[in-house]
Amino acid sequence: MEQKTISIVVSLQRGINSTKIPVENDVNYRLEHLENTNSVSYMVNGSDVSIPFDVKYGDEIFISINKIDEQKESNIILNGLLL
């Protein structure tokens, strides 16, 4: 059976360092790519997680970052497999 992949791009504009994302699919996030970001932390439903992590429909991902340049946008790209 072929596994289906998913990618999400989270763009945080200048002055924004965190966001919440509602989860609409069951996913195992395996890889991250960071742009203009020194560090990132993830929480799922209030619990700290790190790559790789699983989410399910109805969960909420909270992402908080430290930017390299606060005057620019940052992108977090999460890649995973649909479960």
Buried (B, 14 or more C-beta within 10 A) or exposed (E): EEEEEBEBEBEBEEEEEEBEBEBEBBBBBEEBEBBBBEEBEBBBEEEEBEEEBBBEEEBEBBBEBEBEEEEEBBBBBBBBBEE
